[in-house]
Amino acid sequence: QVQLVESGGGLVQAGGSLRLSCVASGRTFNYVMGWFRQAPGKEREFVASINWSGGSTYYANSVKGRFTISRDNAKNTVYLQMNSLKPEDTAVYFCAVDRYSGSDARTYLDLYDYWGQGTQVTVSS
């Protein structure tokens, strides 16, 4: 069983930055980890994913060039550095684990086996 705890959310002005962290308990070092987000009234959507080594990363088009996903397997932690934030980035952000050890893109939320509780990110204009 894997438990995930996100942190780092908050209120920031447009153009600002935040760094989200997700600490995992249990074995995750050889699995894909991802970030998703859900805005009010909208479906949960893919943001970014990273394979076990950190050598393969994928991003939604809406965040490409602004967000960076990374991981520290020694700390069982995945990060999401968010720069140049926009009001449309406002959402609850979730981290998730996909028990897949390859390097393909994993963008569908149904592929993920474990989820955190989420952390709120609010970007004011």
C-alpha positions as CSV (number, residue, x, y, z in Angstrom):
1,Q,0.0,0.0,0.0
2,V,1.2,3.5,-0.9
3,Q,0.2,6.7,0.8
4,L,0.8,10.1,-0.7
5,V,0.9,13.5,1.0
6,E,1.0,16.7,-1.1
7,S,2.2,20.1,0.2
8,G,3.3,23.4,-1.1
9,G,0.0,24.8,-2.4
10,G,-1.2,28.3,-1.6
11,L,-2.3,31.7,-2.9
12,V,0.0,33.4,-5.4
13,Q,-0.3,36.3,-7.8
14,A,-0.2,35.7,-11.6
15,G,3.3,35.4,-12.8
16,G,4.5,34.0,-9.5
17,S,5.9,30.6,-8.6
18,L,5.1,27.7,-6.3
19,R,6.8,24.4,-5.7
20,L,4.6,21.4,-4.8
21,S,6.0,18.3,-3.0
22,C,4.5,14.9,-2.7
23,V,6.0,12.4,-0.2
24,A,5.2,8.8,-0.6
25,S,5.2,6.1,2.0
26,G,5.8,2.6,0.6
27,R,7.7,1.5,-2.5
28,T,7.5,4.0,-5.3
29,F,11.1,4.4,-6.5
30,N,10.6,2.2,-9.6
31,Y,7.2,3.5,-10.7
32,V,5.9,6.4,-12.7
33,M,4.6,9.3,-10.6
34,G,2.3,12.0,-11.9
35,W,0.6,15.3,-11.1
36,F,-3.0,16.0,-12.0
37,R,-5.3,18.9,-11.2
38,Q,-9.0,19.6,-10.9
39,A,-10.5,23.0,-11.1
40,P,-14.0,23.7,-9.8
41,G,-16.7,22.2,-12.1
42,K,-14.1,20.5,-14.3
43,E,-12.8,17.0,-14.7
44,R,-9.4,16.0,-13.3
45,E,-6.7,16.5,-15.9
46,F,-3.2,15.4,-16.4
47,V,-0.4,17.9,-15.7
48,A,2.9,16.0,-15.8
49,S,4.5,12.6,-15.2
50,I,8.0,11.3,-14.6
51,N,9.4,7.8,-14.9
52,W,11.3,6.0,-12.2
53,S,14.7,7.3,-13.2
54,G,13.6,10.9,-14.0
55,G,14.9,10.4,-17.5
56,S,11.4,10.6,-19.1
57,T,9.0,13.4,-18.4
58,Y,5.8,14.4,-20.0
59,Y,3.7,17.6,-19.7
60,A,0.3,18.8,-20.7
61,N,0.5,21.4,-23.5
62,S,-1.0,24.0,-21.1
63,V,1.9,23.8,-18.7
64,K,4.8,23.0,-21.0
65,G,7.7,25.4,-20.6
66,R,6.3,26.7,-17.3
67,F,6.1,23.6,-15.0
68,T,8.9,21.1,-14.2
69,I,8.4,17.7,-12.6
70,S,11.3,16.1,-10.8
71,R,11.8,13.3,-8.2
72,D,14.2,12.3,-5.5
73,N,13.9,8.6,-5.0
74,A,16.1,8.6,-1.9
75,K,13.4,10.8,-0.3
76,N,10.4,9.1,-1.9
77,T,9.4,12.5,-3.1
78,V,8.2,14.0,-6.4
79,Y,8.1,17.8,-7.0
80,L,6.3,20.1,-9.3
81,Q,8.0,23.5,-9.9
82,M,5.4,25.9,-11.2
83,N,6.6,29.2,-12.7
84,S,4.8,32.0,-14.6
85,L,1.5,30.9,-13.0
86,K,-1.8,32.0,-14.5
87,P,-5.3,32.3,-13.0
88,E,-6.3,29.3,-15.1
89,D,-3.8,27.2,-13.2
90,T,-6.1,27.5,-10.1
91,A,-7.1,24.0,-9.1
92,V,-6.5,21.3,-6.5
93,Y,-3.3,19.5,-7.4
94,F,-3.0,15.7,-6.9
95,C,0.0,13.5,-7.1
96,A,-0.4,9.9,-8.1
97,V,1.5,6.6,-8.5
98,D,1.2,4.4,-11.6
99,R,2.7,0.9,-11.0
100,Y,4.4,1.0,-14.3
101,S,8.2,0.8,-14.7
102,G,8.6,1.8,-18.3
103,S,9.2,5.2,-20.0
104,D,6.0,5.7,-22.0
105,A,3.8,8.7,-21.5
106,R,1.1,7.9,-18.8
107,T,-1.4,10.7,-19.1
108,Y,-4.7,8.9,-18.3
109,L,-5.8,9.1,-14.7
110,D,-7.3,5.6,-14.9
111,L,-3.8,4.3,-15.2
112,Y,-2.8,5.5,-11.7
113,D,-3.2,3.3,-8.7
114,Y,-2.7,5.5,-5.7
115,W,-3.7,9.1,-5.1
116,G,-3.0,11.8,-2.6
117,Q,-5.6,14.1,-1.0
118,G,-4.6,17.1,-3.0
119,T,-3.3,20.6,-2.3
120,Q,-5.0,23.8,-3.3
121,V,-3.3,26.2,-5.7
122,T,-5.0,29.6,-6.2
123,V,-3.6,32.1,-8.7
124,S,-5.0,35.7,-8.4
125,S,-5.0,38.0,-11.4
